[in-house]
Amino acid sequence: MNKLKCRISILFFVFQICIGANGMAQKSSNNAQSFDKRERQIVAISSLTAKGDLVSLNQALHGGLDSGLTINEIKEVLVHLYAYTGFPRSLQGLNTLIAVLNDRKAKGIKDNVGRTASPVSDGLSRYERGKQVLETLTGQKESANKTGYAALSPEVEVFLKEHLFADLFTRDVISYADRELATISALINLGGVEPMMQSHMRIALNIGFTQNQLSDLISVIEHRVGMQESEAGRKGLQKVAGKAEENQPGNKGANVYAKGVKAPPANFTGTVWVNMLVLDQEDLDVSIGSVTFEPGARTNWHRHPGGQILLVTEGKGYYQERGKPLTMMQKGDVIKCLPGTEHWHGASPGNKLTHIAIGPNTDKGNAVWLERVTDEEYKNFK
């Protein structure tokens, strides 16, 4: 096939297109692909509390109350966070809430106080109750043989069961899903606690969240806090999503790399999966990712300031530069791309397409996304 010239900054696939579940003792039935205003405010409030950004937290608390969160729900989020961010951050959050409520009261705004926690009377010991809650969250039975921190410090394991999961998680002012929103948001913004962050992402997936929703959570963090924090969250989600994909029945050995995270639809038609293998933040001026297009899926028209090499590893697909014919690409093709050319590419109607995308010169900037590829353009293969 002809040498094709284009540039796709694969990092932008994941990090820039992501703009943007409740139930107490069972998996969530929430199948939405993004969060509502109330849930987004929980993410913002938790993130800013963890960062200690009280000025921005003040605004987020106003936004939370305006979005329908009750006073007691916000209080519960802030109390819950002390288990993950420590008392100082939690208490500063509560003090900021006091100032917000006083300000709103002075302006004549009457906020909904909301419900209080129901008493717990299940007859279980606090340890056994906490153990059952944790098993519900993780979907796994707790082993009697303790390892790691639980073996080194048995008292900490007891505190976790009896206080965090028995005392806090059983307070039904907010749901398990709300608590995981708050926890994941806080852990992403704390930094340096990646194993715990990934553990709670796995819990979120177990109780009914989708990968798209966790991507949406991270996009809220990008908007309300910053790129550095959101990239840490996305890197963690990549690892969690890749492991989940490996564990699916029938997937062993199907591909060298897991499909990764399902990309939101802002700059694509159809379903596209992205697994970042090398990030340009890793002291390399390059990004490398594996991208999988389901049959019929494709990018929007777009252009990029850098260059790229595409290594097609599976399937068949289409590529087109602006003003040129639509051409076929398939397994084994190496596509060398130069900067600045408007183009699109994706899978053919009856085939998946997977390629490794190598994006050098990432310091030159990210993709400029344009209009969608029409059905007429897509079907114009000769």
PAGURO-154575 format. One record per residue (C-alpha): x, y, z; residue number from 0. Coordinates in nm, 3 decimals, always signed. Example, Ala and Ser with C-alpha at 12.3 -4.5 7.8 and 13.67 -1.06 7.14 Angstrom:
[rec [+1.230 -0.450 +0.780] 0]
[rec [+1.367 -0.106 +0.714] 1]
This chain:
[rec [+0.000 +0.000 +0.000] 0]
[rec [+0.103 +0.362 -0.044] 1]
[rec [+0.299 +0.535 +0.229] 2]
[rec [+0.036 +0.712 +0.432] 3]
[rec [+0.111 +1.034 +0.611] 4]
[rec [-0.063 +1.136 +0.928] 5]
[rec [-0.012 +1.194 +1.295] 6]
[rec [-0.221 +1.071 +1.586] 7]
[rec [-0.113 +1.163 +1.935] 8]
[rec [-0.229 +0.849 +2.109] 9]
[rec [-0.196 +1.006 +2.451] 10]
[rec [-0.468 +1.246 +2.354] 11]
[rec [-0.697 +0.955 +2.276] 12]
[rec [-0.716 +0.878 +2.645] 13]
[rec [-0.628 +1.198 +2.826] 14]
[rec [-0.802 +1.470 +2.627] 15]
[rec [-1.118 +1.305 +2.493] 16]
[rec [-1.243 +1.214 +2.837] 17]
[rec [-1.429 +1.544 +2.891] 18]
[rec [-1.663 +1.559 +3.047] 19]
[rec [-2.443 +0.363 +4.137] 20]
[rec [-2.587 +0.328 +4.413] 21]
[rec [-2.703 +0.040 +4.649] 22]
[rec [-2.590 -0.034 +5.001] 23]
[rec [-2.528 -0.408 +5.023] 24]
[rec [-2.550 -0.525 +4.665] 25]
[rec [-2.401 -0.446 +4.328] 26]
[rec [-2.510 -0.120 +4.171] 27]
[rec [-2.760 -0.129 +3.887] 28]
[rec [-2.635 +0.202 +3.751] 29]
[rec [-2.547 +0.146 +3.386] 30]
[rec [-2.502 +0.511 +3.293] 31]
[rec [-2.188 +0.603 +3.103] 32]
[rec [-2.120 +0.920 +3.303] 33]
[rec [-2.214 +1.075 +3.634] 34]
[rec [-2.491 +1.321 +3.717] 35]
[rec [-2.434 +1.663 +3.873] 36]
[rec [-2.469 +1.531 +4.227] 37]
[rec [-2.206 +1.260 +4.176] 38]
[rec [-1.968 +1.497 +4.001] 39]
[rec [-1.986 +1.728 +4.301] 40]
[rec [-1.892 +1.440 +4.533] 41]
[rec [-1.583 +1.387 +4.316] 42]
[rec [-1.496 +1.757 +4.327] 43]
[rec [-1.556 +1.795 +4.701] 44]
[rec [-1.349 +1.485 +4.783] 45]
[rec [-1.065 +1.583 +4.551] 46]
[rec [-1.035 +1.936 +4.682] 47]
[rec [-1.058 +1.821 +5.044] 48]
[rec [-0.772 +1.579 +4.984] 49]
[rec [-0.566 +1.856 +4.819] 50]
[rec [-0.641 +2.103 +5.097] 51]
[rec [-0.755 +2.364 +4.843] 52]
[rec [-1.011 +2.535 +5.066] 53]
[rec [-1.088 +2.823 +4.830] 54]
[rec [-1.191 +2.587 +4.553] 55]
[rec [-1.358 +2.358 +4.806] 56]
[rec [-1.577 +2.649 +4.916] 57]
[rec [-1.703 +2.681 +4.558] 58]
[rec [-1.750 +2.306 +4.524] 59]
[rec [-1.956 +2.291 +4.845] 60]
[rec [-2.187 +2.564 +4.711] 61]
[rec [-2.211 +2.364 +4.389] 62]
[rec [-2.287 +2.044 +4.578] 63]
[rec [-2.574 +2.200 +4.769] 64]
[rec [-2.706 +2.358 +4.450] 65]
[rec [-2.690 +2.020 +4.272] 66]
[rec [-2.914 +1.847 +4.528] 67]
[rec [-2.671 +1.709 +4.784] 68]
[rec [-2.815 +1.746 +5.132] 69]
[rec [-2.620 +1.899 +5.418] 70]
[rec [-2.594 +1.560 +5.588] 71]
[rec [-2.473 +1.391 +5.270] 72]
[rec [-2.190 +1.642 +5.234] 73]
[rec [-2.108 +1.609 +5.603] 74]
[rec [-2.096 +1.231 +5.559] 75]
[rec [-1.857 +1.260 +5.264] 76]
[rec [-1.625 +1.484 +5.467] 77]
[rec [-1.640 +1.256 +5.772] 78]
[rec [-1.576 +0.950 +5.552] 79]
[rec [-1.265 +1.114 +5.409] 80]
[rec [-1.085 +1.127 +5.742] 81]
[rec [-1.022 +0.754 +5.705] 82]
[rec [-0.828 +0.824 +5.383] 83]
[rec [-0.695 +1.180 +5.413] 84]
[rec [-0.656 +1.209 +5.791] 85]
[rec [-0.838 +1.422 +6.048] 86]
[rec [-0.669 +1.752 +5.950] 87]
[rec [-0.805 +1.750 +5.593] 88]
[rec [-1.145 +1.621 +5.706] 89]
[rec [-1.183 +1.881 +5.979] 90]
[rec [-1.075 +2.160 +5.745] 91]
[rec [-1.341 +2.040 +5.506] 92]
[rec [-1.606 +2.049 +5.779] 93]
[rec [-1.496 +2.398 +5.886] 94]
[rec [-1.527 +2.513 +5.525] 95]
[rec [-1.877 +2.364 +5.509] 96]
[rec [-1.972 +2.562 +5.821] 97]
[rec [-1.862 +2.884 +5.650] 98]
[rec [-2.055 +2.795 +5.334] 99]
[rec [-2.373 +2.719 +5.528] 100]
[rec [-2.347 +3.046 +5.722] 101]
[rec [-2.300 +3.237 +5.398] 102]
[rec [-2.600 +3.070 +5.235] 103]
[rec [-2.816 +3.125 +5.543] 104]
[rec [-2.726 +3.494 +5.541] 105]
[rec [-2.843 +3.510 +5.180] 106]
[rec [-3.174 +3.347 +5.265] 107]
[rec [-3.092 +3.012 +5.103] 108]
[rec [-3.258 +2.722 +5.284] 109]
[rec [-3.075 +2.396 +5.216] 110]
[rec [-3.214 +2.048 +5.268] 111]
[rec [-3.068 +1.895 +5.586] 112]
[rec [-3.145 +1.540 +5.475] 113]
[rec [-3.162 +1.210 +5.656] 114]
[rec [-2.949 +1.086 +5.942] 115]
[rec [-2.790 +0.741 +5.972] 116]
[rec [-3.017 +0.451 +6.062] 117]
[rec [-2.928 +0.242 +6.369] 118]
[rec [-2.756 -0.089 +6.299] 119]
[rec [-2.902 -0.390 +6.481] 120]
[rec [-2.793 -0.701 +6.296] 121]
[rec [-2.659 -0.881 +6.604] 122]
[rec [-2.312 -0.919 +6.456] 123]
[rec [-1.987 -0.819 +6.619] 124]
[rec [-1.828 -0.510 +6.468] 125]
[rec [-1.545 -0.721 +6.326] 126]
[rec [-1.782 -0.969 +6.160] 127]
[rec [-1.998 -0.686 +6.024] 128]
[rec [-1.696 -0.512 +5.878] 129]
[rec [-1.574 -0.840 +5.730] 130]
[rec [-1.908 -0.893 +5.554] 131]
[rec [-1.910 -0.536 +5.420] 132]
[rec [-1.558 -0.577 +5.280] 133]
[rec [-1.652 -0.908 +5.116] 134]
[rec [-1.952 -0.738 +4.954] 135]
[rec [-1.733 -0.456 +4.822] 136]
[rec [-1.456 -0.676 +4.685] 137]
[rec [-1.667 -0.974 +4.581] 138]
[rec [-1.411 -1.202 +4.749] 139]
[rec [-1.414 -1.406 +5.069] 140]
[rec [-1.175 -1.289 +5.337] 141]
[rec [-0.898 -1.540 +5.404] 142]
[rec [-0.820 -1.650 +5.758] 143]
[rec [-0.450 -1.652 +5.669] 144]
[rec [-0.336 -1.293 +5.698] 145]
[rec [-0.048 -1.158 +5.491] 146]
[rec [+0.124 -0.824 +5.437] 147]
[rec [+0.025 -0.542 +5.671] 148]
[rec [-0.246 -0.760 +5.833] 149]
[rec [+0.017 -1.015 +5.938] 150]
[rec [+0.267 -0.751 +6.047] 151]
[rec [+0.011 -0.542 +6.240] 152]
[rec [-0.300 -0.745 +6.329] 153]
[rec [-0.440 -0.452 +6.526] 154]
[rec [-0.457 -0.241 +6.209] 155]
[rec [-0.652 -0.516 +6.036] 156]
[rec [-0.899 -0.513 +6.325] 157]
[rec [-0.930 -0.135 +6.314] 158]
[rec [-1.004 -0.150 +5.942] 159]
[rec [-1.276 -0.410 +5.986] 160]
[rec [-1.435 -0.268 +6.299] 161]
[rec [-1.415 +0.102 +6.229] 162]
[rec [-1.375 +0.176 +5.859] 163]
[rec [-1.599 -0.097 +5.718] 164]
[rec [-1.832 -0.155 +6.016] 165]
[rec [-1.870 +0.194 +6.166] 166]
[rec [-1.833 +0.415 +5.859] 167]
[rec [-1.948 +0.212 +5.559] 168]
[rec [-2.268 +0.095 +5.731] 169]
[rec [-2.386 +0.453 +5.785] 170]
[rec [-2.659 +0.476 +5.522] 171]
[rec [-2.661 +0.853 +5.479] 172]
[rec [-2.471 +0.787 +5.156] 173]
[rec [-2.436 +0.465 +4.958] 174]
[rec [-2.140 +0.236 +4.901] 175]
[rec [-2.117 +0.384 +4.552] 176]
[rec [-2.098 +0.740 +4.690] 177]
[rec [-1.829 +0.632 +4.935] 178]
[rec [-1.621 +0.477 +4.657] 179]
[rec [-1.656 +0.796 +4.450] 180]
[rec [-1.523 +0.992 +4.747] 181]
[rec [-1.248 +0.740 +4.826] 182]
[rec [-1.111 +0.704 +4.474] 183]
[rec [-1.116 +1.080 +4.421] 184]
[rec [-0.927 +1.141 +4.745] 185]
[rec [-0.667 +0.871 +4.680] 186]
[rec [-0.596 +0.998 +4.328] 187]
[rec [-0.531 +1.346 +4.467] 188]
[rec [-0.325 +1.231 +4.766] 189]
[rec [-0.062 +1.070 +4.544] 190]
[rec [+0.182 +0.801 +4.647] 191]
[rec [-0.095 +0.552 +4.734] 192]
[rec [-0.139 +0.387 +4.395] 193]
[rec [-0.202 +0.031 +4.526] 194]
[rec [-0.490 +0.157 +4.743] 195]
[rec [-0.627 +0.372 +4.458] 196]
[rec [-0.626 +0.073 +4.222] 197]
[rec [-0.782 -0.149 +4.489] 198]
[rec [-1.076 +0.089 +4.524] 199]
[rec [-1.110 +0.116 +4.147] 200]
[rec [-1.151 -0.262 +4.143] 201]
[rec [-1.412 -0.233 +4.419] 202]
[rec [-1.597 +0.027 +4.213] 203]
[rec [-1.604 -0.205 +3.911] 204]
[rec [-1.725 -0.489 +4.134] 205]
[rec [-2.022 -0.292 +4.274] 206]
[rec [-2.139 -0.184 +3.931] 207]
[rec [-1.939 +0.110 +3.801] 208]
[rec [-1.821 +0.098 +3.440] 209]
[rec [-1.476 +0.184 +3.308] 210]
[rec [-1.639 +0.477 +3.129] 211]
[rec [-1.770 +0.610 +3.458] 212]
[rec [-1.427 +0.588 +3.620] 213]
[rec [-1.286 +0.772 +3.316] 214]
[rec [-1.555 +1.035 +3.372] 215]
[rec [-1.452 +1.063 +3.739] 216]
[rec [-1.095 +1.127 +3.632] 217]
[rec [-1.211 +1.388 +3.380] 218]
[rec [-1.387 +1.575 +3.662] 219]
[rec [-1.058 +1.574 +3.854] 220]
[rec [-0.877 +1.708 +3.548] 221]
[rec [-1.128 +1.994 +3.523] 222]
[rec [-1.150 +2.077 +3.895] 223]
[rec [-0.793 +2.003 +4.012] 224]
[rec [-0.540 +1.954 +3.733] 225]
[rec [-0.376 +1.743 +3.463] 226]
[rec [-0.106 +1.591 +3.685] 227]
[rec [-0.362 +1.438 +3.920] 228]
[rec [-0.588 +1.316 +3.640] 229]
[rec [-0.299 +1.150 +3.457] 230]
[rec [-0.208 +0.959 +3.772] 231]
[rec [-0.567 +0.840 +3.794] 232]
[rec [-0.578 +0.735 +3.430] 233]
[rec [-0.254 +0.545 +3.461] 234]
[rec [-0.399 +0.353 +3.755] 235]
[rec [-0.721 +0.284 +3.568] 236]
[rec [-0.523 +0.153 +3.271] 237]
[rec [-0.360 -0.107 +3.496] 238]
[rec [-0.688 -0.205 +3.661] 239]
[rec [-0.876 -0.225 +3.330] 240]
[rec [-0.598 -0.425 +3.167] 241]
[rec [-0.599 -0.677 +3.450] 242]
[rec [-0.978 -0.706 +3.437] 243]
[rec [-0.959 -0.771 +3.065] 244]
[rec [-0.697 -1.044 +3.114] 245]
[rec [-0.922 -1.218 +3.365] 246]
[rec [-1.223 -1.238 +3.134] 247]
[rec [-1.305 -1.595 +3.018] 248]
[rec [-1.165 -1.670 +2.675] 249]
[rec [-0.922 -1.379 +2.674] 250]
[rec [-0.612 -1.570 +2.776] 251]
[rec [-0.365 -1.545 +2.491] 252]
[rec [-0.612 -1.370 +2.259] 253]
[rec [-0.395 -1.057 +2.234] 254]
[rec [-0.046 -0.963 +2.342] 255]
[rec [-0.188 -0.659 +2.525] 256]
[rec [-0.520 -0.612 +2.702] 257]
[rec [-0.771 -0.382 +2.533] 258]
[rec [-0.749 -0.133 +2.818] 259]
[rec [-1.000 +0.146 +2.877] 260]
[rec [-1.308 +0.210 +2.668] 261]
[rec [-1.271 +0.557 +2.519] 262]
[rec [-1.561 +0.802 +2.558] 263]
[rec [-1.736 +0.887 +2.229] 264]
[rec [-1.651 +1.257 +2.191] 265]
[rec [-1.398 +1.206 +1.911] 266]
[rec [-1.500 +0.862 +1.783] 267]
[rec [-1.785 +0.684 +1.614] 268]
[rec [-1.839 +0.336 +1.759] 269]
[rec [-1.646 +0.157 +2.031] 270]
[rec [-1.271 +0.211 +2.073] 271]
[rec [-1.040 +0.072 +2.343] 272]
[rec [-0.705 +0.222 +2.443] 273]
[rec [-0.424 +0.065 +2.646] 274]
[rec [-0.137 +0.307 +2.708] 275]
[rec [+0.192 +0.115 +2.725] 276]
[rec [+0.436 +0.407 +2.752] 277]
[rec [+0.335 +0.756 +2.863] 278]
[rec [+0.522 +1.065 +2.755] 279]
[rec [+0.548 +1.160 +3.124] 280]
[rec [+0.795 +0.874 +3.173] 281]
[rec [+1.093 +1.098 +3.082] 282]
[rec [+1.059 +0.996 +2.718] 283]
[rec [+0.945 +1.225 +2.439] 284]
[rec [+0.724 +0.948 +2.305] 285]
[rec [+0.393 +0.776 +2.375] 286]
[rec [+0.308 +0.418 +2.282] 287]
[rec [-0.035 +0.264 +2.302] 288]
[rec [-0.239 -0.028 +2.174] 289]
[rec [-0.568 +0.085 +2.020] 290]
[rec [-0.853 -0.150 +1.929] 291]
[rec [-1.144 -0.044 +1.707] 292]
[rec [-1.457 -0.259 +1.711] 293]
[rec [-1.606 -0.328 +1.364] 294]
[rec [-1.724 -0.002 +1.208] 295]
[rec [-1.556 +0.220 +1.470] 296]
[rec [-1.345 +0.515 +1.358] 297]
[rec [-1.189 +0.842 +1.465] 298]
[rec [-1.313 +1.188 +1.381] 299]
[rec [-1.118 +1.393 +1.129] 300]
[rec [-0.817 +1.536 +1.309] 301]
[rec [-0.461 +1.664 +1.269] 302]
[rec [-0.146 +1.664 +1.485] 303]
[rec [+0.171 +1.874 +1.508] 304]
[rec [+0.406 +1.576 +1.563] 305]
[rec [+0.471 +1.249 +1.383] 306]
[rec [+0.366 +0.891 +1.442] 307]
[rec [+0.418 +0.531 +1.335] 308]
[rec [+0.126 +0.287 +1.333] 309]
[rec [+0.196 -0.087 +1.347] 310]
[rec [-0.119 -0.277 +1.250] 311]
[rec [-0.123 -0.598 +1.455] 312]
[rec [-0.473 -0.738 +1.396] 313]
[rec [-0.765 -0.700 +1.159] 314]
[rec [-0.846 -0.464 +0.875] 315]
[rec [-0.939 -0.100 +0.858] 316]
[rec [-0.952 +0.222 +0.661] 317]
[rec [-0.736 +0.532 +0.644] 318]
[rec [-0.801 +0.856 +0.459] 319]
[rec [-0.627 +1.190 +0.424] 320]
[rec [-0.830 +1.498 +0.341] 321]
[rec [-0.884 +1.518 -0.034] 322]
[rec [-0.738 +1.173 -0.106] 323]
[rec [-0.898 +0.832 -0.166] 324]
[rec [-0.992 +0.600 +0.119] 325]
[rec [-0.737 +0.316 +0.148] 326]
[rec [-0.722 -0.018 +0.330] 327]
[rec [-0.480 -0.101 +0.611] 328]
[rec [-0.439 -0.451 +0.754] 329]
[rec [-0.226 -0.672 +0.978] 330]
[rec [+0.144 -0.627 +0.905] 331]
[rec [+0.119 -0.275 +0.762] 332]
[rec [+0.354 -0.006 +0.892] 333]
[rec [+0.215 +0.341 +0.844] 334]
[rec [+0.463 +0.628 +0.873] 335]
[rec [+0.287 +0.952 +0.953] 336]
[rec [+0.407 +1.311 +0.917] 337]
[rec [+0.258 +1.609 +1.099] 338]
[rec [-0.020 +1.845 +1.007] 339]
[rec [-0.229 +1.629 +0.772] 340]
[rec [-0.603 +1.613 +0.834] 341]
[rec [-0.709 +1.250 +0.833] 342]
[rec [-0.916 +0.977 +0.996] 343]
[rec [-0.888 +0.600 +1.037] 344]
[rec [-1.069 +0.304 +1.189] 345]
[rec [-1.195 -0.052 +1.146] 346]
[rec [-1.375 -0.179 +0.837] 347]
[rec [-1.744 -0.278 +0.877] 348]
[rec [-1.683 -0.651 +0.927] 349]
[rec [-1.348 -0.649 +1.106] 350]
[rec [-1.185 -0.533 +1.426] 351]
[rec [-0.865 -0.333 +1.392] 352]
[rec [-0.580 -0.319 +1.643] 353]
[rec [-0.260 -0.120 +1.603] 354]
[rec [+0.033 -0.010 +1.812] 355]
[rec [+0.063 +0.368 +1.792] 356]
[rec [+0.407 +0.520 +1.848] 357]
[rec [+0.390 +0.895 +1.891] 358]
[rec [+0.730 +1.070 +1.895] 359]
[rec [+0.784 +1.443 +1.955] 360]
[rec [+0.498 +1.463 +2.203] 361]
[rec [+0.632 +1.797 +2.326] 362]
[rec [+0.501 +1.953 +2.003] 363]
[rec [+0.143 +1.923 +2.119] 364]
[rec [-0.173 +1.717 +2.113] 365]
[rec [-0.437 +1.638 +1.856] 366]
[rec [-0.669 +1.896 +1.705] 367]
[rec [-1.003 +1.718 +1.674] 368]
[rec [-1.239 +1.811 +1.393] 369]
[rec [-1.578 +1.696 +1.265] 370]
[rec [-1.710 +1.342 +1.263] 371]
[rec [-1.656 +1.116 +0.963] 372]
[rec [-1.992 +1.081 +0.787] 373]
[rec [-2.139 +0.746 +0.688] 374]
[rec [-2.096 +0.849 +0.325] 375]
[rec [-1.723 +0.914 +0.375] 376]
[rec [-1.684 +0.589 +0.566] 377]
[rec [-1.857 +0.379 +0.298] 378]
[rec [-1.662 +0.536 +0.013] 379]
[rec [-1.403 +0.257 -0.010] 380]
[rec [-1.339 +0.159 -0.376] 381]
